[in-house]
Amino acid sequence: MADVLPWEDAHDHERSLLQHLLPQVQPGHLWVADRGFSTRSILQTFAAHDAFLLVREHARNPSPSEERP
């Protein structure tokens, strides 16, 4: 584990913390997150940074699938 973002307000939604985490995303890094980060836009953001996100899938969000040219 290289980094942790502790947050005082337990009522903040975890996705609201993403803006604080993105500047730390580096190419080739693997991030592990809970299902709150299981959205297409978040996965696409990590892909755009050439980083990887291992995330538990949320039942209400669609299953992302890889698209190749």
Buried (B, 14 or more C-beta within 10 A) or exposed (E): EEEEEEEEEEEEEEBEBBEEEEEEBEEEBEBEBEBBBBBEEBBEBBEEBEBBBEBEEBEEBEEBEEEEE
